[in-house]
Amino acid sequence: MEEIIEVANELDSTCGISDEELTERFKASIRIDDEIRKIKGLPVARYDDELKKAYLEYPDGRRKYVGDTRNTTS
């Protein structure tokens, strides 16, 4: 008879936190990181669903689309 050994991956352990709670914590961490970057004057990476393009959004509202040599405003 074969013995099946189950090995748990440390990364798979959620310490009893639900998927919904993990998702909310992840979203909050992204929001906090975006706020810190804004305070430091750094751009934030975003994605424009309408144009299907990634862009950098600067604290002053400017957007620079990836691959675009010109800047556009929001």
Secondary structure, 3 states (H helix, E strand, C coil): CCCCCCCCCHHHCCCCCCHHHHHHHHHHHHHHHHHHHHHHCCCEEEEECCCCEEEEECCCCEEEECCCCCCEEC
